[in-house]
Structures are given as C-alpha cells and as structure tokens.
Amino acid sequence: MTHMETVELGLDTFGDVTTDGQGGRTSYAQVIRDVVEQGVLADRVGIDVFGVGEHHRDDYAISAPEVVLAAIASRTERIKLGTAVTVLSSDDPVRVFERFATLDAVSDGRAEITLGRGSFTESFPLFGYDLADYETLFAEKLDLMTHLLAEGPVTWEGTIRAALTDQQVYPKTESGRITTWVGVGGSPQSVVRAATYGLPLVLAVIGGDPVRFAPYAELYRKALRELGKEEQPIAVHAPGFVAETDEEAVETLYPHAKVMLDRIGAERGWPPLTRGRFEADVRGGAQHVGSPETVARKIARTVQALGVQRFDLKYTTGPLPHAELMRSIELYGTVVVPRVRELLAESEQVAV
C-alpha cells in the first residue's frame, strides 16, 4: 500500500481555555461547546480523526473527553473519534472500557482510545493515587486493559485493584474490538511495551525535529517483528497552526504559545519562551505552523521520515481564540490535507 492510500490526517485538542473576541477568558462551558463545533467542522471538511485530551487543571476545560466525543458523534457521520490521551494511570480500566464501548455504540463504531500517562500529574492526588506508584499504576492497568479489549471473560490479578475472575464487562461492541493506541513521549521502554501488547503506537512529537523520532518508529517495528506480532500502525501527534500566510501564522500563534509554555515552564523550571526560540521551532522543530503549503510540506516530511500511517495536528495552543481555531481547521481540511496527499503521491512516483 502507498502512503497516499493509507495515511490518515487528524486533529487533536486539549480543550485549552481560550480568550473571547474582547480578550476576556472564555468560560469552561463555552470552551466545551466550541470544541464540539470544532469537531463538527472537522468532519465536514473531510478530516479523518478528531482527538480530545483529558486534563484536570484550570487551563484546560475537558476532563471527560468521551462525553465531549459523544456530543460530536451525535452531529457527525464519518470522522473517527478518539482521545489524546486517556490518562489510564489514574482511571479504572473497566470503567474506561465501558465508557468507550458506549461511545462506540452511539458513534456507530467510530470510537478509539489512546492510552497514556499524560504529561501532567494533577489527576493522581485528585483520585487518591500515590505518585510513588507511577510506574506500577500504568503497567498493571495497561495489562488489565488488554484483557478487557478482547471482550471475553476476564481473569486478572495485580497489586493496584481488586482481582477479576471470569468477569464479563458490558456493553460489548458490534465489531468485537475498540481500536486502542498507546501514546508515548519518547522512552524506548514505552515503545517496546506497546509492541509487547501488539497495540498501535502514537509518538508525541512536542519538541525538536520530528525526524529525531525515526529511531523510535524503527524500534517499535523491530520489536513487533521479534515478538512475532502483527504489523501495527504508527501515528504522530505534533503541534501546529494554519493561517493564510507564514507570517500571519507566526504572528497569530506566538503570543498564545508564550502564555501556555511560560505557564507550564514556570511549573517545570524552563526559561520563558522567546520569539527567536519559537521561530526556530517553527522553522526546524516540532511546530507545524504556517501557510497551507508550508504546513503540508512539513507534515509530508514528518510522515515520510517516520513512515507513519497517521498524523494528528494538535491545533489548539493556549488561549488562541475559537474563531482562529475554526479558520485553521477549515484550511487544514480543505487545503492542507489534499496537498499532503499530493506531495506523498509525488514522492512515491519519484521513488518508483
């Protein structure tokens, strides 16, 4: 199969709390309604996948992504609906399965899950988990989740929740399987673990040149082969923004990126974002930012360098307003997506 035939092009959002047209803070409720509208537009302009993140902090409005996805499902017909990511470590795998099997039913089989640790830790104290158990929580819950995904009787025992013996979990899905990915930030151990379970891989490319993640993609493929597992798709999640011109994209995005990254940076000991560093990241780093042509070329380069089957653009950044997001989605679906397919087709013809 060629990349042109197989690559899916999607969008991800964390439901970042935006500013309104007057510069005021948008309410959480309005942000959630806006995300539903963004998902509906994504479906209308032909985007393949729409992913919604899970956070439990005041700069993101979405803590229950499957509820938002169900609302989008009721107003769309084609687009796949997933998470970016579901924080499995601080959730119960049985409830995760039940909620997504329900989403799968209301969406007529379009539900997906991306399981991960998440990049924040607020959910651990919120739900009564000890950060000292960080490794064990994810490892054991991922193991249980793989048993649940088989949709048969589950017998499982670990150290972090009650054991299950010949336990059925409902509802079952019509297809017999919910597409479930594992999201990783770039640790070899996490990549190999996804391969061990034979689950598709999502590489979160949030800093540096995406090409530097190629060894992780190759490690995953090699691990699948050595473990005797079937070939599985790889996806990339990376930030970006589309505007009419390169200059407009940078001018529009920079102040909002600075608000977001400076806040997170203050929590983690990073230096404040400078305009120079931001522009360097746009030129040669993870940011897929610019005109439709610029963004399409960068996405095509990332897809080819890593040999991936899906690219998801994380199109929301800090308080970037809803109107700007809607315009970016429209350009992405109507101009960028067709152009990426053209570029990939051209490169394959040259290769042949």
Secondary structure per residue as TSV (DSSP state, phi and psi in degrees):
chain	resnum	aa	ss	phi	psi
A	1	M	-	360.0	147.2
A	2	T	-	-91.3	160.9
A	3	H	H	-60.4	-37.7
A	4	M	H	-56.1	-37.6
A	5	E	H	-80.5	-29.5
A	6	T	H	-106.7	-24.0
A	7	V	-	-72.9	127.9
A	8	E	E	-97.8	143.8
A	9	L	E	-121.5	118.2
A	10	G	E	-126.1	-177.4
A	11	L	E	-131.7	145.4
A	12	D	E	-125.9	145.7
A	13	T	E	-140.1	148.9
A	14	F	-	-100.9	3.8
A	15	G	-	66.0	41.2
A	16	D	B	-54.7	138.0
A	17	V	-	-70.8	120.9
A	18	T	-	-97.0	173.2
A	19	T	B	-100.1	151.7
A	20	D	-	-85.8	-175.2
A	21	G	T	-62.1	-22.7
A	22	Q	T	-97.4	5.7
A	23	G	S	89.6	-0.7
A	24	G	-	-81.3	164.3
A	25	R	B	-78.3	129.5
A	26	T	-	-73.8	143.5
A	27	S	-	-68.9	155.7
A	28	Y	H	-57.2	-42.7
A	29	A	H	-61.2	-43.0
A	30	Q	H	-68.7	-38.1
A	31	V	H	-58.5	-44.3
A	32	I	H	-63.6	-43.2
A	33	R	H	-63.1	-38.1
A	34	D	H	-64.0	-40.5
A	35	V	H	-61.4	-39.0
A	36	V	H	-59.7	-44.8
A	37	E	H	-63.0	-37.4
A	38	Q	H	-64.7	-41.0
A	39	G	H	-65.1	-39.3
A	40	V	H	-64.5	-43.3
A	41	L	H	-63.2	-41.7
A	42	A	H	-57.2	-41.8
A	43	D	H	-64.1	-42.9
A	44	R	H	-65.9	-34.9
A	45	V	T	-93.6	10.3
A	46	G	T	91.0	16.4
A	47	I	-	-75.5	145.3
A	48	D	S	-80.6	-36.3
A	49	V	E	-141.6	144.8
A	50	F	E	-130.0	117.6
A	51	G	E	-112.4	139.2
A	52	V	E	-123.6	129.0
A	53	G	-	-81.9	169.4
A	54	E	-	-122.0	122.4
A	55	H	-	-139.7	162.2
A	56	H	-	-135.2	53.3
A	57	R	S	-146.1	166.4
A	58	D	T	-78.5	-9.1
A	59	D	T	-93.9	1.6
A	60	Y	B	-130.2	139.0
A	61	A	-	-91.7	-14.7
A	62	I	-	-105.0	113.3
A	63	S	S	-112.2	-11.2
A	64	A	-	-129.6	74.7
A	65	P	H	-59.3	-34.6
A	66	E	H	-66.1	-26.0
A	67	V	H	-70.3	-43.2
A	68	V	H	-63.7	-42.8
A	69	L	H	-63.7	-34.9
A	70	A	H	-65.7	-38.4
A	71	A	H	-63.8	-41.7
A	72	I	H	-65.8	-39.6
A	73	A	H	-58.0	-36.6
A	74	S	T	-69.7	-15.4
A	75	R	T	-118.5	10.3
A	76	T	-	-132.3	166.9
A	77	E	S	-127.1	-22.6
A	78	R	S	-124.6	-38.0
A	79	I	-	-66.5	138.3
A	80	K	E	-74.8	145.5
A	81	L	E	-125.1	116.8
A	82	G	E	-140.3	-170.1
A	83	T	E	-116.0	161.9
A	84	A	S	-148.5	61.9
A	85	V	-	-123.8	174.4
A	86	T	E	-86.4	122.7
A	87	V	E	-80.6	88.3
A	88	L	G	-66.3	-32.5
A	89	S	G	-57.2	-34.5
A	90	S	G	-110.2	22.0
A	91	D	S	-125.3	173.2
A	92	D	-	-103.3	122.0
A	93	P	H	-55.7	-34.8
A	94	V	H	-63.0	-44.9
A	95	R	H	-67.4	-37.4
A	96	V	H	-58.8	-48.0
A	97	F	H	-60.5	-46.9
A	98	E	H	-59.9	-43.5
A	99	R	H	-66.2	-41.5
A	100	F	H	-78.4	-28.8
A	101	A	H	-64.9	-34.9
A	102	T	H	-68.4	-44.7
A	103	L	H	-59.7	-39.6
A	104	D	H	-60.9	-37.9
A	105	A	H	-67.3	-49.2
A	106	V	H	-71.3	-22.2
A	107	S	T	-95.6	3.3
A	108	D	T	59.9	46.9
A	109	G	S	87.7	18.9
A	110	R	-	-101.7	4.7
A	111	A	B	-78.4	143.1
A	112	E	E	-136.5	159.3
A	113	I	E	-126.8	136.5
A	114	T	E	-115.4	116.1
A	115	L	E	-90.5	137.7
A	116	G	E	-161.0	178.1
A	117	R	-	-85.7	-22.2
A	118	G	-	79.5	157.5
A	119	S	S	-96.1	-0.9
A	120	F	-	-122.7	163.8
A	121	T	-	-119.9	9.8
A	122	E	T	-59.4	-28.5
A	123	S	H	-70.9	-21.1
A	124	F	H	-66.2	-57.0
A	125	P	H	-65.7	-31.9
A	126	L	H	-60.1	-39.1
A	127	F	T	-104.5	11.9
A	128	G	T	81.2	27.5
A	129	Y	-	-104.1	149.6
A	130	D	-	-94.4	126.2
A	131	L	G	-61.5	-20.4
A	132	A	G	-63.8	-21.0
A	133	D	G	-96.6	15.5
A	134	Y	H	-48.2	-50.5
A	135	E	H	-67.2	-48.2
A	136	T	H	-63.9	-41.6
A	137	L	H	-58.5	-47.9
A	138	F	H	-71.2	-44.1
A	139	A	H	-60.6	-47.1
A	140	E	H	-71.6	-39.4
A	141	K	H	-71.0	-34.1
A	142	L	H	-64.8	-40.4
A	143	D	H	-61.1	-46.1
A	144	L	H	-62.5	-41.3
A	145	M	H	-59.8	-38.4
A	146	T	H	-65.6	-31.9
A	147	H	H	-67.8	-42.9
A	148	L	H	-64.5	-36.4
A	149	L	H	-64.6	-21.2
A	150	A	T	-71.8	-17.5
A	151	E	T	63.4	25.1
A	152	G	S	-111.1	-169.2
A	153	P	-	-64.2	135.2
A	154	V	E	-108.5	124.4
A	155	T	E	-120.4	119.5
A	156	W	E	-153.7	146.3
A	157	E	-	-143.4	136.0
A	158	G	-	-145.7	-159.8
A	159	T	S	-110.8	-7.6
A	160	I	S	-112.7	-1.9
A	161	R	S	-156.9	170.8
A	162	A	-	-61.7	144.9
A	163	A	-	-69.3	158.7
A	164	L	E	-120.4	138.7
A	165	T	E	-128.4	111.2
A	166	D	E	52.4	41.4
A	167	Q	E	-94.4	127.9
A	168	Q	-	-89.7	145.7
A	169	V	-	-126.0	136.4
A	170	Y	S	-126.9	156.3
A	171	P	-	-80.1	154.4
A	172	K	-	-79.4	155.0
A	173	T	-	-89.7	159.6
A	174	E	S	-69.1	-34.5
A	175	S	S	-83.4	-17.8
A	176	G	S	88.2	2.3
A	177	R	-	-163.1	131.3
A	178	I	-	-93.0	126.7
A	179	T	E	-60.3	121.7
A	180	T	E	-132.7	123.4
A	181	W	E	-106.5	162.8
A	182	V	E	-116.1	123.8
A	183	G	E	-92.1	131.8
A	184	V	E	-131.1	151.6
A	185	G	S	-97.9	-2.4
A	186	G	S	122.3	28.1
A	187	S	-	-101.8	132.0
A	188	P	H	-56.1	-36.5
A	189	Q	H	-62.2	-40.9
A	190	S	H	-67.2	-37.2
A	191	V	H	-63.7	-46.1
A	192	V	H	-66.7	-37.0
A	193	R	H	-62.0	-42.9
A	194	A	H	-58.9	-42.0
A	195	A	H	-65.5	-38.2
A	196	T	H	-57.3	-38.7
A	197	Y	T	-89.2	-2.6
A	198	G	T	66.5	30.9
A	199	L	-	-99.8	142.4
A	200	P	-	-58.5	154.1
A	201	L	E	-113.3	136.2
A	202	V	E	-115.0	121.8
A	203	L	E	-94.6	118.3
A	204	A	E	-85.8	103.8
A	205	V	-	-99.6	90.8
A	206	I	-	-110.8	0.3
A	207	G	S	-158.5	144.9
A	208	G	S	81.5	173.1
A	209	D	-	-66.3	126.7
A	210	P	G	-54.1	-28.6
A	211	V	G	-59.5	-26.4
A	212	R	G	-67.9	-12.2
A	213	F	G	-87.2	-3.8
A	214	A	H	-55.7	-40.0
A	215	P	H	-61.5	-30.8
A	216	Y	H	-69.2	-40.7
A	217	A	H	-62.4	-41.5
A	218	E	H	-69.4	-39.2
A	219	L	H	-59.0	-43.0
A	220	Y	H	-62.5	-47.2
A	221	R	H	-62.5	-40.9
A	222	K	H	-64.8	-42.9
A	223	A	H	-62.8	-42.1
A	224	L	H	-58.1	-45.7
A	225	R	H	-62.0	-47.6
A	226	E	H	-67.5	-27.9
A	227	L	T	-87.4	-1.8
A	228	G	T	71.8	25.6
A	229	K	-	-91.2	156.6
A	230	E	-	-66.7	152.9
A	231	E	-	-61.0	140.4
A	232	Q	-	-129.4	153.4
A	233	P	-	-73.6	156.3
A	234	I	E	-120.6	138.1
A	235	A	E	-119.8	156.0
A	236	V	E	-118.6	134.3
A	237	H	E	-112.5	122.1
A	238	A	E	-146.8	150.2
A	239	P	E	-76.3	155.8
A	240	G	E	-178.0	177.1
A	241	F	E	-164.1	137.3
A	242	V	E	-114.9	131.6
A	243	A	-	-134.7	179.7
A	244	E	S	-63.0	-38.2
A	245	T	S	-131.8	162.6
A	246	D	H	-59.4	-43.6
A	247	E	H	-63.5	-43.7
A	248	E	H	-64.0	-39.9
A	249	A	H	-61.8	-46.3
A	250	V	H	-67.5	-45.6
A	251	E	H	-61.2	-41.4
A	252	T	H	-70.3	-43.4
A	253	L	H	-80.1	-37.6
A	254	Y	H	-52.1	-52.0
A	255	P	H	-61.2	-31.8
A	256	H	H	-76.6	-38.0
A	257	A	H	-63.0	-38.3
A	258	K	H	-65.6	-43.3
A	259	V	H	-57.4	-48.2
A	260	M	H	-66.9	-51.6
A	261	L	H	-71.2	-32.1
A	262	D	H	-69.2	-34.8
A	263	R	H	-68.0	-48.7
A	264	I	H	-64.7	-39.1
A	265	G	H	-61.7	-37.6
A	266	A	H	-63.4	-31.8
A	267	E	H	-75.3	-28.0
A	268	R	H	-113.9	3.0
A	269	G	T	81.7	23.7
A	270	W	-	-87.9	153.5
A	271	P	-	-72.1	156.7
A	272	P	-	-59.3	148.6
A	273	L	-	-72.2	130.4
A	274	T	-	-102.4	158.4
A	275	R	H	-60.7	-39.8
A	276	G	H	-62.7	-43.6
A	277	R	H	-66.8	-39.1
A	278	F	H	-62.4	-46.8
A	279	E	H	-65.5	-34.0
A	280	A	H	-65.5	-37.8
A	281	D	H	-68.6	-34.7
A	282	V	H	-67.1	-41.2
A	283	R	H	-69.4	-46.6
A	284	G	H	-136.4	13.1
A	285	G	S	-114.3	-150.4
A	286	A	S	-76.9	-20.6
A	287	Q	-	-71.4	116.7
A	288	H	E	-95.4	77.8
A	289	V	E	-122.7	138.9
A	290	G	E	147.9	-159.6
A	291	S	S	-69.1	165.3
A	292	P	H	-53.8	-40.4
A	293	E	H	-66.1	-44.3
A	294	T	H	-62.1	-46.4
A	295	V	H	-66.1	-41.6
A	296	A	H	-61.3	-42.8
A	297	R	H	-65.4	-38.7
A	298	K	H	-69.9	-40.2
A	299	I	H	-63.2	-45.1
A	300	A	H	-59.5	-40.6
A	301	R	H	-62.0	-44.5
A	302	T	H	-63.3	-45.1
A	303	V	H	-60.0	-44.4
A	304	Q	H	-70.4	-41.6
A	305	A	H	-65.1	-34.4
A	306	L	H	-101.2	-10.7
A	307	G	T	64.4	39.0
A	308	V	-	-90.1	162.3
A	309	Q	S	-103.3	-6.2
A	310	R	E	-150.3	142.7
A	311	F	E	-128.2	123.3
A	312	D	E	-113.0	121.4
A	313	L	E	-88.2	119.8
A	314	K	E	-81.1	96.7
A	315	Y	-	-88.8	-5.5
A	316	T	-	-103.5	138.8
A	317	T	-	-142.9	106.8
A	318	G	T	56.2	-141.2
A	319	P	T	-83.9	18.8
A	320	L	-	-50.8	122.6
A	321	P	-	-64.7	154.7
A	322	H	H	-54.9	-42.9
A	323	A	H	-60.9	-39.5
A	324	E	H	-66.9	-38.5
A	325	L	H	-65.0	-41.9
A	326	M	H	-63.7	-41.2
A	327	R	H	-65.0	-40.1
A	328	S	H	-62.9	-43.0
A	329	I	H	-61.4	-43.3
A	330	E	H	-62.8	-45.7
A	331	L	H	-64.3	-39.4
A	332	Y	I	-62.0	-48.0
A	333	G	I	-72.4	-40.4
A	334	T	I	-88.5	-27.0
A	335	V	I	-118.1	-51.0
A	336	V	I	-66.0	-49.9
A	337	V	H	-58.8	-50.5
A	338	P	H	-61.5	-35.5
A	339	R	H	-69.2	-39.1
A	340	V	H	-59.5	-43.1
A	341	R	H	-64.0	-39.2
A	342	E	H	-61.2	-48.3
A	343	L	H	-61.9	-41.5
A	344	L	H	-66.7	-38.8
A	345	A	H	-65.2	-41.6
A	346	E	H	-62.3	-43.1
A	347	S	H	-67.5	-32.7
A	348	E	H	-72.5	-34.2
A	349	Q	H	-66.4	-39.7
A	350	V	H	-63.5	-41.7
A	351	A	H	-63.8	-36.7
A	352	V	-	-71.5	360.0
